[in-house]
Amino acid sequence: MSALESFIPHLKALHVGFMAFWMAGLAALPAMLARHDRAIAQADFHRIRQATHYGYVWAVTPVAALAIGTGMGLIFLREVFTAWMFTKLVLVAGLVALHAWVGHTIVAVAETEGQHEPPDPVVPILVLCGLVAGVLTLVLAKPDLGTVPFPDWLNQPLGRSLPFDVPSP
């Protein structure tokens, strides 16, 4: 077993840990945003506002980047270029979109202090659960998606070169 192959389980463990932290943050932040009630005192609003902002900027976003980075590393180290992986990446793009929506909502709530309606956390949490369930199904089952009609350009290499020079190993 090469040194690189012995590193893969450690990278997987990091990836799973980062994903768990990211998903927990994406579930917790909408619940925290729901606490942004107009009826609460100014000091409480400020405290909740800071907690959501700092949690998003200093915890959830860096861990999301690490989760995506370790996942991309695993794809290339394991050379997993299959249909189920590309389908999983579409679901991960959905997680990134949800992450961006949470960030947008945090900013919108901060900019409309005293005039905002607290967002309902149920819908983003349901979307999160659906995306995570889809990702876990694809990762654990690794279904053969050969019967799904993908466009030809996804099924076979086109023999084109990159538009820039790639150094040879």
C-alpha positions as CSV (number, residue, x, y, z in Angstrom):
1,M,0.0,0.0,0.0
2,S,1.5,3.3,-1.0
3,A,1.6,6.4,1.3
4,L,-1.1,8.0,-0.7
5,E,-3.4,5.1,-0.4
6,S,-2.9,5.0,3.3
7,F,-3.8,8.7,3.5
8,I,-7.3,8.2,1.9
9,P,-9.0,6.8,5.0
10,H,-7.8,9.8,7.0
11,L,-9.0,12.2,4.3
12,K,-12.4,10.4,4.3
13,A,-12.7,10.8,8.1
14,L,-11.9,14.5,7.8
15,H,-14.4,14.9,5.0
16,V,-17.2,13.2,7.0
17,G,-16.4,15.3,10.0
18,F,-16.4,18.5,8.0
19,M,-19.7,17.5,6.3
20,A,-21.3,16.7,9.7
21,F,-20.3,20.1,11.1
22,W,-21.5,21.9,7.9
23,M,-24.8,20.2,7.9
24,A,-25.3,20.9,11.7
25,G,-24.5,24.6,10.9
26,L,-27.0,24.7,8.1
27,A,-29.7,23.2,10.4
28,A,-28.8,25.5,13.4
29,L,-28.5,28.8,11.6
30,P,-32.1,28.9,10.2
31,A,-33.4,28.0,13.7
32,M,-31.3,30.8,15.2
33,L,-32.6,33.2,12.5
34,A,-36.2,32.3,13.6
35,R,-35.3,33.8,17.0
36,H,-34.9,37.2,15.3
37,D,-38.3,38.3,16.6
38,R,-39.3,42.0,16.4
39,A,-40.7,41.7,19.9
40,I,-37.4,40.9,21.6
41,A,-35.3,43.6,23.2
42,Q,-32.6,45.4,21.3
43,A,-29.8,43.9,23.3
44,D,-31.1,40.4,22.6
45,F,-31.6,41.1,18.9
46,H,-28.0,42.3,18.7
47,R,-26.7,39.2,20.5
48,I,-28.6,36.8,18.3
49,R,-27.6,38.8,15.2
50,Q,-23.9,38.6,16.2
51,A,-24.1,34.9,17.0
52,T,-25.7,34.1,13.6
53,H,-23.2,36.3,11.7
54,Y,-20.1,35.0,13.4
55,G,-21.3,31.4,13.3
56,Y,-21.9,31.7,9.5
57,V,-18.7,33.6,8.7
58,W,-16.2,32.1,11.1
59,A,-17.5,28.5,11.6
60,V,-19.9,27.2,9.0
61,T,-18.4,28.8,5.8
62,P,-14.8,27.7,6.5
63,V,-15.9,24.2,7.3
64,A,-18.1,24.1,4.1
65,A,-15.0,25.0,2.1
66,L,-13.0,22.3,3.9
67,A,-15.7,19.7,3.3
68,I,-15.9,20.6,-0.4
69,G,-12.1,20.6,-0.7
70,T,-11.6,17.2,1.0
71,G,-14.4,15.8,-1.1
72,M,-12.8,17.0,-4.3
73,G,-9.5,15.5,-3.1
74,L,-11.2,12.2,-2.6
75,I,-12.8,12.3,-6.0
76,F,-9.4,12.7,-7.7
77,L,-7.4,10.4,-5.4
78,R,-9.9,7.6,-5.8
79,E,-10.6,8.5,-9.5
80,V,-14.4,8.2,-8.9
81,F,-15.7,9.6,-12.2
82,T,-19.1,7.8,-12.3
83,A,-22.6,8.9,-12.9
84,W,-23.6,8.5,-9.3
85,M,-20.8,10.9,-8.3
86,F,-21.8,13.5,-10.8
87,T,-25.4,13.2,-9.5
88,K,-24.1,13.6,-5.9
89,L,-22.2,16.8,-7.0
90,V,-25.5,18.2,-8.2
91,L,-26.9,17.7,-4.8
92,V,-23.8,19.2,-3.2
93,A,-24.4,22.2,-5.4
94,G,-27.9,22.4,-3.8
95,L,-26.2,22.4,-0.4
96,V,-24.0,25.3,-1.5
97,A,-27.1,27.2,-2.8
98,L,-28.8,26.6,0.6
99,H,-25.6,27.8,2.3
100,A,-25.7,31.0,0.2
101,W,-29.4,31.5,1.0
102,V,-28.7,31.3,4.7
103,G,-25.9,33.9,4.3
104,H,-28.3,36.2,2.3
105,T,-31.0,35.8,5.0
106,I,-28.6,36.7,7.8
107,V,-27.6,39.9,6.0
108,A,-31.2,40.7,5.1
109,V,-32.3,40.3,8.7
110,A,-29.4,42.5,9.9
111,E,-30.2,45.3,7.4
112,T,-33.9,45.4,8.3
113,E,-33.6,45.6,12.1
114,G,-37.0,46.2,13.7
115,Q,-38.8,45.8,10.3
116,H,-38.2,42.2,9.5
117,E,-40.3,39.1,9.9
118,P,-38.3,36.2,11.3
119,P,-37.9,33.5,8.6
120,D,-39.6,30.1,9.1
121,P,-36.9,27.5,9.7
122,V,-39.0,24.5,8.6
123,V,-38.5,24.8,4.9
124,P,-34.7,25.2,4.8
125,I,-34.4,22.4,7.3
126,L,-36.6,20.1,5.2
127,V,-34.6,21.0,2.0
128,L,-31.4,20.3,3.9
129,C,-32.8,16.9,5.1
130,G,-33.8,16.0,1.5
131,L,-30.4,17.0,0.1
132,V,-28.5,15.1,2.8
133,A,-30.7,12.0,2.3
134,G,-30.0,12.1,-1.4
135,V,-26.3,12.5,-0.9
136,L,-26.2,9.6,1.6
137,T,-28.2,7.4,-0.6
138,L,-25.9,7.9,-3.6
139,V,-22.7,7.5,-1.5
140,L,-23.8,4.4,0.4
141,A,-25.7,2.6,-2.4
142,K,-23.5,3.8,-5.3
143,P,-26.4,2.9,-7.7
144,D,-25.7,2.1,-11.3
145,L,-27.2,5.0,-13.2
146,G,-26.3,3.6,-16.6
147,T,-29.9,3.3,-17.5
148,V,-30.5,7.0,-16.9
149,P,-30.4,8.8,-20.3
150,F,-27.5,11.3,-19.9
151,P,-26.4,13.5,-22.8
152,D,-23.7,12.0,-25.0
153,W,-21.1,14.6,-23.9
154,L,-21.4,13.3,-20.3
155,N,-21.1,9.6,-21.2
156,Q,-17.9,9.7,-23.3
157,P,-14.7,11.7,-23.6
158,L,-14.7,14.1,-26.5
159,G,-11.0,14.0,-27.1
160,R,-10.5,17.7,-26.7
161,S,-7.5,19.3,-25.0
162,L,-7.6,21.9,-22.2
163,P,-7.3,25.5,-23.4
164,F,-4.0,25.9,-21.4
165,D,-0.8,23.9,-21.0
166,V,-0.8,21.3,-18.2
167,P,2.7,20.4,-16.9
168,S,3.5,16.7,-17.3
169,P,4.4,14.7,-14.2
